[in-house]
Amino acid sequence: MTEAATILVADDDDGIRMVVTQALTRAGYDVRSTGNAATLWQWVENGDGDLVITDVVMPDGNGLDLVPKMRHLRPNLRIVVMSAQNTLLTAVKATERGAFDYLPKPFDLDELVSVVRRGLEARSKDSSLSAASRPEEVEEALPLIGRSPAMQEIYRTLARLMPTDLTVMITGESGTGKELVARALHDYGKRKDKPFVAVNVAAIPRELIESELFGHEKGSFTGAIARSAGRFEQANGGTLFLDEIGDMPMEAQTRLLRVLQEGEYSSVGGRTSIKANVRVIAATHHDLKRLIRRGLFREDLFFRLNVVPIRLPPLRDRTEDIPELVRHFLARAANEGLPWKIIEPKALEIMQSHDWPGNVRELENMVQRLAALYSEEVIDAEIIDIELSDRRDPVEPSESGGGLADTVDGHLKTYFNAHDGNLPAAGLYNRILREVERPLILHTLQATRGNQVKASEVLGLNRNTLRKKIRELGIPIIKGSG
């Protein structure tokens, strides 16, 4: 009869130790448990145990600090880290220091048993990750926010992908944070010291996309007065993030497929092959399989890009993260010079009941608006209800295609009916224009985080004209990137 494996459990919570011990004992394992780091280390130093399950915070030490020491002493020992500090950085640190897996509390006991079983099956395999090869711990701002089960799965997936060069496809609705995930994969991966180059495929004119991605030689087409490096060359050694890949035209898809297959490419008009030393991460809000069926996306390119799929949940599926996201965005707004605000609990409840069709981006814009436009220090439920009610019935194009024009028409009819026989003497035209102009410019500035150069481009206005209108309309200055 095969001797049962011994599992060492360290957690200062008596209840958790008892529940974990009972679950693992029922699964056929011998369990030894302790409430402190010193005893765990003594057991490991003595050669006891086949697998370790350790909490992060214990009264006499940090479980994460023990992981590299245990791995250095016993390289084949598998270590599972569990923690109530459910952030991406916790998952990343656990993986970087050599943990076999990371379990956020509270966890499913069946999942715990499954992780233990996989760890024991893998313990005979020599690990290529050593404590000496791991980077020093770096405390930084959280790259992603949220402690919901949906985000925990994302964190665990990202932590496993950090040390690899696997091609990743990130999908999800607009505003869910696809570029943030791509940046996290780069910033905490082995290419972090090399460039991160992001390309919004949908924003590049169809006729220029190949030149943009692969570069061009002097004289290769009209206007090519000098050689230009493409994004693949700019990202050499680092990461190339292809956002909105679903909007890439077929010709460019064919060239991209060749790069992924052969690991090299040539510039437009070039005759020499260039090695492609980049990690490719793609993202889209489209259903690529649907585009494939419609003949708009290459199936073979899809399989090359979709090596590891990551689907980001919409905000409506993780509303428990909204309070933490709001605090984060309020702090960011305060750092940018806007007044600090407090959101009442009832107001947060209303925000959690909203569908957020624009996802995290919509939430961030709303928080910035609250900080910029309201004089109240405490944002109550009434303010939030007013803000959200204005957005629950967005302007939809009518059957005739009127859209905004129909809405304005309706408001004007109401105005003239209400003032029949008592119209203002003059100035109505400019007053109406002012009422439309002010929110248009204000929302554009919020969307560009106060960058007046970008806002003037979006609006199609000269920058001096924009500045003049900001003064005339009394629009508050939003401090940001420009």
C-alpha positions as CSV (number, residue, x, y, z in Angstrom):
1,M,0.0,0.0,0.0
2,T,1.4,3.4,-1.0
3,E,2.2,5.7,1.9
4,A,0.0,8.8,2.1
5,A,1.7,12.1,1.3
6,T,2.2,14.5,4.1
7,I,0.9,18.1,3.7
8,L,2.3,20.9,5.9
9,V,-0.3,23.6,6.6
10,A,0.6,27.0,8.2
11,D,-2.0,29.5,9.0
12,D,-2.6,31.6,12.2
13,D,-6.4,31.2,11.9
14,D,-7.5,28.1,13.9
15,G,-10.7,27.8,11.9
16,I,-8.9,27.7,8.5
17,R,-6.4,25.2,9.8
18,M,-9.2,22.9,11.0
19,V,-11.2,23.1,7.7
20,V,-8.2,22.6,5.5
21,T,-7.0,19.7,7.7
22,Q,-10.4,18.0,7.5
23,A,-10.7,18.4,3.7
24,L,-7.2,17.0,3.0
25,T,-7.6,14.2,5.5
26,R,-10.8,13.1,3.8
27,A,-8.9,13.2,0.5
28,G,-6.4,10.6,1.9
29,Y,-3.5,12.8,3.0
30,D,-1.6,13.1,6.3
31,V,-1.7,16.6,7.5
32,R,0.5,18.5,10.0
33,S,-0.6,22.1,10.8
34,T,0.9,25.0,12.7
35,G,0.0,28.6,13.4
36,N,3.4,30.1,12.9
37,A,6.2,30.4,10.4
38,A,9.0,29.2,12.7
39,T,7.5,25.7,13.1
40,L,6.8,25.5,9.4
41,W,10.4,26.4,8.6
42,Q,11.7,23.8,11.2
43,W,9.6,21.1,9.5
44,V,10.9,21.9,6.1
45,E,14.5,22.2,7.4
46,N,14.1,18.7,8.9
47,G,13.0,17.3,5.5
48,D,9.4,16.7,6.6
49,G,6.4,17.0,4.3
50,D,5.7,16.5,0.6
51,L,3.9,19.7,0.0
52,V,3.4,23.0,1.8
53,I,0.3,25.2,2.1
54,T,1.1,28.5,3.8
55,D,-0.7,31.8,4.5
56,V,1.0,35.1,3.8
57,V,0.5,36.9,7.1
58,M,1.5,35.1,10.2
59,P,2.4,36.4,13.7
60,D,6.1,35.7,13.4
61,G,6.7,36.2,9.7
62,N,5.6,36.5,6.1
63,G,4.8,33.3,4.3
64,L,5.9,34.9,1.0
65,D,9.4,35.5,2.5
66,L,9.6,31.8,3.4
67,V,8.9,30.6,-0.1
68,P,12.3,31.3,-1.7
69,K,14.1,29.9,1.4
70,M,12.1,26.7,1.2
71,R,12.6,26.4,-2.5
72,H,16.3,27.0,-2.2
73,L,16.7,24.4,0.5
74,R,14.3,21.8,-1.1
75,P,13.9,22.6,-4.9
76,N,11.4,19.8,-5.4
77,L,9.1,20.9,-2.6
78,R,5.8,22.3,-4.0
79,I,4.4,25.3,-2.1
80,V,0.9,26.6,-2.3
81,V,0.3,30.2,-1.0
82,M,-3.1,31.3,0.3
83,S,-3.9,34.8,1.2
84,A,-6.7,37.2,2.0
85,Q,-4.6,39.9,0.4
86,N,-6.3,39.2,-2.9
87,T,-4.4,41.5,-5.4
88,L,-2.6,40.9,-8.6
89,L,0.7,41.8,-6.8
90,T,0.2,39.0,-4.3
91,A,-0.4,36.5,-7.0
92,V,2.7,37.8,-8.9
93,K,4.9,37.8,-5.9
94,A,3.9,34.2,-5.0
95,T,4.7,33.0,-8.5
96,E,7.9,35.0,-8.7
97,R,9.2,33.5,-5.5
98,G,8.6,29.9,-6.6
99,A,5.1,29.0,-5.4
100,F,3.4,26.3,-7.3
101,D,0.0,28.0,-7.0
102,Y,-1.8,30.8,-5.3
103,L,-5.2,30.5,-3.7
104,P,-7.2,33.7,-2.7
105,K,-9.3,33.4,0.4
106,P,-12.0,32.3,0.6
107,F,-11.4,29.3,-1.6
108,D,-13.3,26.3,-2.6
109,L,-12.1,23.2,-0.7
110,D,-12.5,21.0,-3.8
111,E,-10.2,23.4,-5.7
112,L,-7.7,23.2,-2.8
113,V,-7.6,19.4,-3.0
114,S,-7.2,19.6,-6.8
115,V,-4.3,22.0,-6.5
116,V,-2.6,19.7,-3.9
117,R,-3.1,16.7,-6.2
118,R,-1.5,18.5,-9.1
119,G,1.4,19.8,-6.9
120,L,2.2,16.3,-5.7
121,E,2.1,15.0,-9.2
122,A,4.6,17.7,-10.3
123,R,7.0,17.5,-7.3
124,S,9.3,15.1,-9.0
125,K,9.9,17.5,-11.8
126,D,12.8,19.8,-11.4
127,S,11.8,23.4,-11.3
128,S,13.7,25.9,-13.5
129,L,12.8,28.8,-11.2
130,S,15.3,29.4,-8.4
131,A,15.3,32.0,-5.7
132,A,18.6,33.3,-6.9
133,S,17.2,34.0,-10.4
134,R,14.2,36.0,-9.2
135,P,14.1,39.8,-9.2
136,E,14.0,41.7,-6.0
137,E,10.6,42.6,-4.6
138,V,9.3,45.9,-5.9
139,E,6.4,47.7,-4.3
140,E,4.4,49.6,-6.9
141,A,0.8,50.9,-7.4
142,L,-1.6,48.1,-8.3
143,P,-1.7,47.6,-12.1
144,L,-5.2,46.2,-11.8
145,I,-7.9,46.8,-9.3
146,G,-10.5,44.3,-7.8
147,R,-10.8,41.4,-5.4
148,S,-13.8,39.7,-7.0
149,P,-13.7,36.0,-7.9
150,A,-13.7,37.0,-11.6
151,M,-10.6,39.2,-11.1
152,Q,-8.9,36.5,-9.0
153,E,-9.0,34.2,-11.9
154,I,-7.5,36.9,-14.1
155,Y,-4.7,37.4,-11.6
156,R,-3.8,33.8,-11.3
157,T,-3.7,33.4,-15.1
158,L,-1.5,36.5,-15.5
159,A,0.8,35.3,-12.7
160,R,1.4,32.0,-14.6
161,L,2.0,33.9,-17.9
162,M,4.5,36.4,-16.6
163,P,7.6,34.3,-17.1
164,T,6.6,33.1,-20.5
165,D,6.6,34.5,-24.1
166,L,3.3,32.9,-25.1
167,T,1.1,34.9,-27.4
168,V,-2.0,36.1,-25.6
169,M,-5.4,37.1,-26.9
170,I,-7.4,39.5,-24.6
171,T,-11.1,39.8,-25.3
172,G,-13.8,41.7,-23.6
173,E,-16.2,44.6,-24.0
174,S,-14.9,48.1,-24.6
175,G,-13.7,49.8,-21.4
176,T,-12.8,46.6,-19.4
177,G,-9.1,47.3,-19.3
178,K,-7.5,45.2,-22.0
179,E,-4.5,47.4,-22.4
180,L,-3.9,47.5,-18.6
181,V,-3.8,43.7,-18.7
182,A,-1.3,43.8,-21.6
183,R,0.9,46.3,-19.8
184,A,0.8,44.2,-16.6
185,L,2.0,41.1,-18.6
186,H,4.9,43.2,-19.9
187,D,5.8,45.2,-16.8
188,Y,6.0,42.1,-14.6
189,G,7.4,39.7,-17.3
190,K,10.9,38.9,-18.4
191,R,10.8,41.6,-21.2
192,K,10.0,44.4,-18.7
193,D,13.2,46.3,-19.4
194,K,12.5,46.4,-23.1
195,P,9.9,48.6,-25.0
196,F,6.1,48.2,-24.7
197,V,4.6,49.4,-28.0
198,A,0.8,49.7,-28.3
199,V,-0.9,50.0,-31.6
200,N,-4.6,50.7,-32.1
201,V,-5.2,48.9,-35.4
202,A,-8.6,50.5,-35.8
203,A,-7.1,54.0,-35.7
204,I,-4.7,53.4,-38.6
205,P,-5.8,54.1,-42.2
206,R,-6.2,50.9,-44.2
207,E,-3.6,51.9,-46.8
208,L,-0.9,52.7,-44.1
209,I,-1.3,49.8,-41.7
210,E,1.4,47.6,-43.2
211,S,3.9,50.5,-43.3
212,E,2.9,51.3,-39.7
213,L,3.6,47.8,-38.5
214,F,6.5,46.7,-40.6
215,G,8.1,50.0,-41.6
216,H,9.0,51.1,-45.1
217,E,12.0,51.9,-47.2
218,K,12.8,55.2,-48.9
219,G,10.9,55.5,-52.1
220,S,8.7,52.5,-51.5
221,F,5.6,54.6,-52.2
222,T,4.7,58.2,-52.8
223,G,5.6,60.2,-49.8
224,A,8.2,57.8,-48.5
225,I,11.0,60.3,-48.4
226,A,13.1,58.3,-45.9
227,R,13.3,54.9,-44.3
228,S,10.8,54.5,-41.4
229,A,11.0,51.8,-38.6
230,G,7.7,50.0,-38.0
231,R,6.2,49.0,-34.7
232,F,7.7,45.5,-34.8
233,E,11.1,47.1,-35.0
234,Q,10.4,49.7,-32.3
235,A,9.2,46.9,-30.0
236,N,12.3,44.7,-30.6
237,G,13.1,42.7,-27.5
238,G,9.9,43.8,-25.8
239,T,6.1,43.5,-26.3
240,L,3.9,44.6,-29.2
241,F,0.3,45.1,-28.2
242,L,-2.1,45.0,-31.1
243,D,-5.4,46.5,-29.9
244,E,-8.6,46.0,-31.9
245,I,-7.0,43.3,-33.9
246,G,-10.5,42.4,-35.3
247,D,-10.4,45.6,-37.4
248,M,-7.2,44.6,-39.2
249,P,-7.6,44.4,-43.0
250,M,-7.1,41.1,-44.7
251,E,-3.8,42.0,-46.5
252,A,-2.2,43.0,-43.2
253,Q,-3.6,39.8,-41.5
254,T,-1.7,37.8,-44.1
255,R,1.6,39.6,-43.4
256,L,1.1,39.3,-39.6
257,L,0.4,35.6,-40.0
258,R,3.8,35.1,-41.7
259,V,5.6,37.0,-38.9
260,L,4.0,34.7,-36.3
261,Q,4.8,31.6,-38.3
262,E,8.3,32.4,-39.5
263,G,9.5,34.8,-36.9
264,E,10.7,37.3,-39.4
265,Y,9.3,40.0,-41.8
266,S,10.4,42.5,-44.4
267,S,9.6,46.2,-44.5
268,V,7.4,47.7,-47.3
269,G,9.7,48.0,-50.3
270,G,12.5,46.1,-48.4
271,R,14.3,43.0,-49.7
272,T,16.0,41.9,-46.5
273,S,14.3,39.8,-43.8
274,I,14.3,41.2,-40.3
275,K,14.1,38.9,-37.3
276,A,11.0,39.6,-35.1
277,N,12.1,39.4,-31.5
278,V,8.8,40.5,-29.8
279,R,6.1,39.1,-27.7
280,V,2.7,39.7,-29.4
281,I,-0.4,40.4,-27.3
282,A,-3.6,41.1,-29.2
283,A,-7.0,42.4,-28.0
284,T,-10.4,42.9,-29.4
285,H,-14.0,43.6,-28.4
286,H,-15.2,41.7,-31.4
287,D,-16.4,38.1,-31.6
288,L,-13.5,36.9,-33.8
289,K,-15.2,33.5,-34.5
290,R,-18.2,35.4,-35.9
291,L,-15.8,37.5,-38.1
292,I,-14.2,34.3,-39.3
293,R,-17.6,32.9,-40.4
294,R,-18.2,36.2,-42.3
295,G,-14.9,35.9,-44.0
296,L,-13.5,39.0,-42.3
297,F,-10.8,37.4,-40.2
298,R,-8.4,34.6,-41.0
299,E,-9.0,31.4,-39.1
300,D,-5.3,30.5,-39.2
301,L,-4.3,33.9,-37.7
302,F,-6.9,33.5,-35.0
303,F,-5.3,30.2,-33.9
304,R,-1.8,31.8,-33.9
305,L,-3.0,34.7,-31.8
306,N,-5.3,32.7,-29.5
307,V,-2.6,30.6,-27.9
308,V,-3.7,31.8,-24.4
309,P,-7.1,33.4,-24.3
310,I,-8.0,35.8,-21.5
311,R,-11.6,37.1,-21.3
312,L,-12.0,40.2,-19.1
313,P,-15.3,40.3,-17.3
314,P,-17.6,43.3,-17.8
315,L,-18.0,45.5,-14.7
316,R,-21.6,44.4,-14.2
317,D,-20.3,40.9,-13.5
318,R,-18.0,42.2,-10.7
319,T,-19.9,45.0,-9.0
320,E,-18.3,44.1,-5.7
321,D,-15.1,45.7,-7.1
322,I,-16.8,49.1,-7.6
323,P,-16.1,50.5,-4.1
324,E,-12.4,49.8,-4.5
325,L,-12.3,51.1,-8.0
326,V,-14.0,54.3,-6.9
327,R,-11.5,54.8,-4.1
328,H,-8.7,54.3,-6.6
329,F,-10.1,56.8,-9.1
330,L,-10.8,59.4,-6.4
331,A,-7.2,59.1,-5.2
332,R,-6.0,59.5,-8.8
333,A,-8.2,62.6,-9.3
334,A,-6.9,64.1,-6.1
335,N,-3.3,63.5,-7.2
336,E,-4.1,65.3,-10.4
337,G,-5.2,68.4,-8.4
338,L,-8.9,67.9,-8.2
339,P,-10.7,68.1,-4.8
340,W,-10.9,65.0,-2.6
341,K,-14.4,63.5,-2.4
342,I,-16.1,61.0,-0.2
343,I,-18.8,58.7,-1.6
344,E,-21.6,57.8,0.8
345,P,-22.3,54.1,1.3
346,K,-25.8,54.4,-0.1
347,A,-24.4,56.2,-3.1
348,L,-22.0,53.3,-3.7
349,E,-24.9,50.9,-3.5
350,I,-26.6,52.8,-6.3
351,M,-23.4,52.7,-8.3
352,Q,-23.2,48.9,-7.8
353,S,-26.8,48.5,-9.1
354,H,-25.9,50.3,-12.4
355,D,-25.2,48.2,-15.5
356,W,-22.1,50.3,-16.6
357,P,-22.3,49.6,-20.4
358,G,-19.0,51.5,-20.7
359,N,-17.4,49.3,-18.0
360,V,-14.5,50.5,-15.9
361,R,-13.8,53.4,-18.3
362,E,-17.3,54.8,-17.8
363,L,-16.9,54.5,-14.0
364,E,-13.6,56.3,-14.1
365,N,-15.0,59.1,-16.2
366,M,-17.9,59.5,-13.8
367,V,-15.6,59.7,-10.8
368,Q,-13.5,62.3,-12.5
369,R,-16.7,64.3,-13.2
370,L,-17.8,64.0,-9.6
371,A,-14.4,65.4,-8.5
372,A,-14.3,68.2,-11.0
373,L,-17.9,69.5,-11.1
374,Y,-19.4,69.1,-7.6
375,S,-18.6,71.5,-4.8
376,E,-19.9,69.0,-2.1
377,E,-17.1,67.2,-0.3
378,V,-19.5,64.2,0.4
379,I,-21.2,62.8,-2.7
380,D,-24.6,61.5,-1.6
381,A,-27.1,59.1,-3.1
382,E,-29.1,61.9,-4.7
383,I,-26.1,63.2,-6.7
384,I,-25.3,59.7,-8.0
385,D,-28.9,59.0,-8.8
386,I,-29.0,62.2,-10.9
387,E,-25.7,61.4,-12.6
388,L,-26.8,57.8,-13.5
389,S,-30.4,58.7,-14.5
390,D,-28.9,61.0,-17.2
391,R,-27.2,58.0,-18.6
392,R,-29.8,55.3,-18.2
393,D,-31.5,56.5,-21.4
394,P,-28.7,57.3,-23.8
395,V,-29.6,59.1,-27.0
396,E,-30.4,56.4,-29.6
397,P,-30.8,57.1,-33.3
398,S,-34.4,57.2,-34.3
399,E,-35.8,55.1,-37.2
400,S,-35.2,58.2,-39.4
401,G,-31.6,58.4,-38.2
402,G,-32.1,61.7,-36.5
403,G,-30.5,60.8,-33.1
404,L,-29.2,63.9,-31.3
405,A,-31.0,66.2,-33.7
406,D,-34.3,64.6,-32.8
407,T,-33.5,65.0,-29.1
408,V,-32.6,68.7,-29.5
409,D,-35.8,69.2,-31.7
410,G,-37.9,67.8,-28.8
411,H,-36.3,70.1,-26.3
412,L,-36.9,73.1,-28.5
413,K,-40.5,72.3,-29.1
414,T,-41.0,72.0,-25.3
415,Y,-39.3,75.3,-24.8
416,F,-41.3,77.2,-27.3
417,N,-44.6,75.7,-26.2
418,A,-43.8,76.7,-22.6
419,H,-42.9,80.3,-23.6
420,D,-45.6,80.8,-26.1
421,G,-46.3,84.6,-26.3
422,N,-43.5,85.4,-23.8
423,L,-40.2,84.7,-25.7
424,P,-37.0,86.4,-24.8
425,A,-36.2,89.5,-26.7
426,A,-32.8,88.4,-28.0
427,G,-29.8,86.0,-27.6
428,L,-31.6,82.7,-27.9
429,Y,-29.3,81.4,-30.7
430,N,-26.1,82.0,-28.7
431,R,-27.7,80.7,-25.5
432,I,-28.6,77.4,-27.1
433,L,-25.1,77.0,-28.7
434,R,-23.5,77.7,-25.3
435,E,-25.6,75.0,-23.7
436,V,-24.5,72.5,-26.3
437,E,-20.9,73.6,-26.5
438,R,-20.1,73.6,-22.8
439,P,-20.9,69.9,-22.1
440,L,-19.4,68.9,-25.4
441,I,-16.0,70.5,-24.6
442,L,-16.2,69.5,-20.9
443,H,-16.8,65.8,-21.7
444,T,-14.1,65.8,-24.4
445,L,-11.6,67.3,-21.9
446,Q,-12.6,64.6,-19.3
447,A,-12.2,61.9,-21.9
448,T,-8.7,63.2,-22.8
449,R,-7.8,63.7,-19.1
450,G,-7.3,67.4,-19.6
451,N,-5.0,67.1,-22.6
452,Q,-6.0,70.2,-24.6
453,V,-3.9,69.2,-27.6
454,K,-5.7,65.9,-27.9
455,A,-9.1,67.5,-27.1
456,S,-8.7,70.1,-29.9
457,E,-7.9,67.3,-32.3
458,V,-11.0,65.3,-31.3
459,L,-13.2,68.4,-31.6
460,G,-11.6,69.7,-34.8
461,L,-10.8,73.0,-33.2
462,N,-7.7,75.1,-33.2
463,R,-6.0,74.9,-29.8
464,N,-6.2,78.7,-29.3
465,T,-9.9,78.6,-30.2
466,L,-10.4,75.8,-27.6
467,R,-8.6,77.8,-24.9
468,K,-10.8,80.8,-25.7
469,K,-14.0,78.8,-25.4
470,I,-12.8,77.2,-22.1
471,R,-12.4,80.7,-20.7
472,E,-15.7,82.0,-22.2
473,L,-17.7,79.1,-21.1
474,G,-16.2,78.9,-17.6
475,I,-15.1,75.3,-18.0
476,P,-12.9,74.1,-15.1
477,I,-9.3,73.2,-16.0
478,I,-8.8,69.5,-15.7
479,K,-5.2,68.7,-14.7
480,G,-3.8,65.7,-16.5
481,S,-1.4,64.9,-19.3
482,G,-1.5,68.1,-21.2
